[in-house]
Each structure stands twice: as C-alpha cells, then as structure tokens.
Amino acid sequence: MSGTPDRANAPEVRIRPWEPGDLALLHRVNTPVMKNHVGGPETAERVLVRHRRYLDFVAAGTGRMFAVLLGPELRAVGTVGYAEREWRGERGYEMGWNVLPPFQGRGVAAAAVVAAVARARSERTHRHLLAFPSVDNPPSNAVCRKAGFSFVAACDFEFPPGRLMRSNEWRLDLTAP
C-alpha cells in the first residue's frame, strides 16, 4: 500500500480557509457522535472560543483551519486544520479533522487531510505534522495511513485539555517528497 489515497475514486473535495460564517459548521460537528473519541461535545461558549481561535490562526502564524467542501456545489461537510504544538521536545504541527456522518466512509476525510498536508508542506515552517487519533477510532487511524502518515506508537495524549486519552501517534515528514 502506497499510503496515498486512490485519486481515481476520490470524491471531489476542496478545502478553503476558515471564515467568520463557519461557526455554524463548528456547531454541526459538535455532537455526541462526532465528539465521542475526544471527551464529548463542547459548550456553546467553548465552540465560540474555538471558532475565534481558528479565525486567529493565520494572523498569529500558529496554524491554519479549513472548511471541507464536497462536490461541485461546494457543500461544507467538515473541518480540517493544523496548529503548532510542542511534542517530545520538537515544535511541529498537530492536525485534526471532522467529517459529518452522512459523508463519512467515502474518502472525504483522507482527501481533505491530503489537501491540508499540501498546504502545511508549502509553508516550510515545520518539519513534522502529527496526528493523535484515539486508539479506539479505527476510521481516523485509517485516514492517517491513507494520507501518508507513519505510525509511531500508542501514547497518552491530553485532549481536550485536562483529559488524557489513549492515542496513536502518527507523523508525517513535511520535507519528504
């Protein structure tokens, strides 16, 4: 397996930078089903704080957040992004994503992650991009594999803040071709 998505069968997925109007999308992905592996849904206040942080990423130079758009109608079906993090003494990007349930299992997340990886790679800011899906979340771990990440090890990872979860550490070298 090459670690890259099968582009011939990939859905038409685009990403676009996060916008003020994307707050509604954050509320759509903030459900018990969608947040099952990361401690459950956030309060409306925490969602608003997250939205503001996403809007500030570019100005602060600490990351990027994108809406995931599907098909020719560019329907917003999820989120993908990355932010700076220090991990094991090294500064890099941590990546996360969400795709709404009706659009899961169709390659949308993997295509969005591949597009976001290309953006992170083009910035030439950090060498590594990391992802920490729960060990109990096979679909998110499969997205890592399909998007070209390498499995490092299982680890204890704090997410959300104050909550340790058993995760798989995945790493992608942004300097590799």
C-alpha positions as CSV (number, residue, x, y, z in Angstrom):
1,M,0.0,0.0,0.0
2,S,1.4,3.4,-1.0
3,G,-0.1,5.4,1.8
4,T,-1.8,7.8,-0.6
5,P,-5.5,7.9,-1.5
6,D,-6.8,6.3,-4.7
7,R,-7.3,9.6,-6.6
8,A,-9.3,7.9,-9.4
9,N,-12.1,7.0,-6.9
10,A,-11.7,10.0,-4.6
11,P,-14.6,12.3,-4.1
12,E,-14.4,15.9,-5.3
13,V,-13.1,17.6,-2.1
14,R,-11.7,21.0,-1.7
15,I,-10.6,23.0,1.4
16,R,-11.0,26.7,1.9
17,P,-9.7,28.9,4.7
18,W,-11.8,29.3,7.8
19,E,-14.3,32.2,7.6
20,P,-16.5,34.0,10.2
21,G,-19.6,32.3,8.8
22,D,-18.2,28.8,9.6
23,L,-19.3,29.0,13.2
24,A,-22.5,27.1,12.2
25,L,-20.3,24.3,10.8
26,L,-18.5,24.0,14.1
27,H,-21.9,23.6,15.8
28,R,-22.8,20.9,13.3
29,V,-19.7,18.8,14.2
30,N,-20.1,19.4,17.9
31,T,-22.4,16.4,18.6
32,P,-22.0,13.3,20.9
33,V,-21.4,11.1,17.9
34,M,-18.8,13.4,16.4
35,K,-17.0,14.1,19.7
36,N,-17.2,10.6,21.1
37,H,-13.5,10.0,21.0
38,V,-12.4,13.4,22.3
39,G,-14.4,13.8,25.5
40,G,-17.8,14.7,24.2
41,P,-19.4,17.9,22.8
42,E,-18.2,21.3,23.9
43,T,-20.4,24.0,25.4
44,A,-21.7,26.7,23.0
45,E,-19.2,29.1,24.8
46,R,-16.3,26.8,24.1
47,V,-17.3,26.3,20.5
48,L,-17.3,30.1,20.1
49,V,-13.8,30.3,21.7
50,R,-12.6,27.6,19.3
51,H,-14.1,29.5,16.3
52,R,-12.3,32.7,17.3
53,R,-9.0,30.7,17.7
54,Y,-9.4,29.3,14.2
55,L,-10.0,32.8,12.8
56,D,-6.9,34.0,14.6
57,F,-4.6,31.2,13.4
58,V,-3.4,32.9,10.3
59,A,-2.9,36.3,12.0
60,A,-1.0,34.7,14.8
61,G,1.0,32.5,12.5
62,T,0.3,29.4,14.5
63,G,-1.7,27.3,12.1
64,R,-4.4,27.0,9.6
65,M,-8.1,25.9,9.7
66,F,-10.2,25.0,6.7
67,A,-13.8,24.1,5.9
68,V,-14.0,20.8,3.9
69,L,-16.2,21.3,0.8
70,L,-17.7,18.5,-1.2
71,G,-18.8,18.2,-4.8
72,P,-19.4,20.8,-7.4
73,E,-21.9,22.6,-5.1
74,L,-19.0,23.0,-2.5
75,R,-21.2,21.9,0.4
76,A,-19.5,22.3,3.7
77,V,-19.2,18.8,5.2
78,G,-16.4,19.1,7.8
79,T,-13.3,20.7,9.1
80,V,-9.5,20.1,8.8
81,G,-6.6,22.0,10.1
82,Y,-3.3,22.1,11.9
83,A,-1.8,24.2,14.7
84,E,1.6,24.5,16.3
85,R,2.4,22.1,19.1
86,E,5.5,21.0,21.0
87,W,5.8,17.3,21.3
88,R,8.7,15.3,22.6
89,G,10.9,18.4,22.6
90,E,10.2,19.3,19.0
91,R,8.0,22.1,17.6
92,G,5.7,21.0,14.7
93,Y,2.1,21.0,13.6
94,E,-0.7,18.9,15.1
95,M,-3.5,18.0,12.7
96,G,-7.2,17.3,13.3
97,W,-10.3,16.8,11.2
98,N,-14.1,16.1,11.4
99,V,-16.4,15.0,8.6
100,L,-20.2,14.9,9.2
101,P,-21.6,11.3,9.5
102,P,-23.6,11.3,6.2
103,F,-20.3,11.9,4.3
104,Q,-18.0,9.5,6.3
105,G,-16.6,6.3,4.7
106,R,-16.4,7.9,1.3
107,G,-12.8,9.2,1.3
108,V,-13.7,12.7,2.2
109,A,-11.5,13.0,5.3
110,A,-8.5,11.4,3.6
111,A,-8.8,13.8,0.6
112,A,-9.2,16.8,2.9
113,V,-6.2,15.8,5.0
114,V,-4.1,15.3,1.9
115,A,-5.0,18.8,0.7
116,A,-4.2,20.3,4.2
117,V,-0.9,18.4,4.2
118,A,0.0,20.1,0.9
119,R,-0.7,23.5,2.4
120,A,1.4,22.8,5.5
121,R,4.2,21.5,3.3
122,S,4.1,24.6,1.2
123,E,4.6,26.8,4.2
124,R,8.0,25.3,5.0
125,T,7.6,26.3,8.7
126,H,7.9,22.9,10.5
127,R,9.4,19.6,9.6
128,H,6.7,17.3,11.1
129,L,2.9,17.1,11.1
130,L,1.5,15.0,13.8
131,A,-1.9,13.4,14.4
132,F,-3.2,11.7,17.6
133,P,-6.4,9.8,16.9
134,S,-7.8,7.6,19.7
135,V,-6.7,4.0,19.6
136,D,-10.4,3.3,19.7
137,N,-11.1,5.2,16.5
138,P,-10.2,2.9,13.5
139,P,-11.6,5.3,10.8
140,S,-9.4,8.2,11.9
141,N,-6.3,6.0,12.2
142,A,-7.1,4.8,8.6
143,V,-7.2,8.4,7.4
144,C,-3.7,8.8,8.8
145,R,-2.5,5.8,6.9
146,K,-4.2,6.8,3.7
147,A,-2.8,10.3,3.9
148,G,0.8,9.1,4.1
149,F,1.4,9.4,7.9
150,S,3.7,6.9,9.5
151,F,2.6,5.2,12.7
152,V,5.0,5.9,15.6
153,A,3.5,4.4,18.8
154,A,0.5,4.3,21.1
155,C,0.7,7.1,23.7
156,D,-1.2,9.0,26.3
157,F,-2.2,12.3,24.8
158,E,-4.0,15.2,26.5
159,F,-7.1,16.2,24.5
160,P,-9.1,18.1,25.3
161,P,-7.0,19.9,27.9
162,G,-7.3,18.2,31.2
163,R,-8.3,14.8,29.8
164,L,-5.8,12.1,28.9
165,M,-6.8,9.7,26.1
166,R,-5.0,6.7,24.7
167,S,-4.0,7.7,21.2
168,N,-1.9,6.5,18.3
169,E,0.9,8.9,17.4
170,W,1.2,9.4,13.6
171,R,3.9,11.5,12.0
172,L,4.4,12.9,8.5
173,D,7.7,14.4,7.3
174,L,6.8,17.7,5.5
175,T,10.2,17.9,4.0
176,A,9.9,14.5,2.2
177,P,8.8,14.5,-1.4
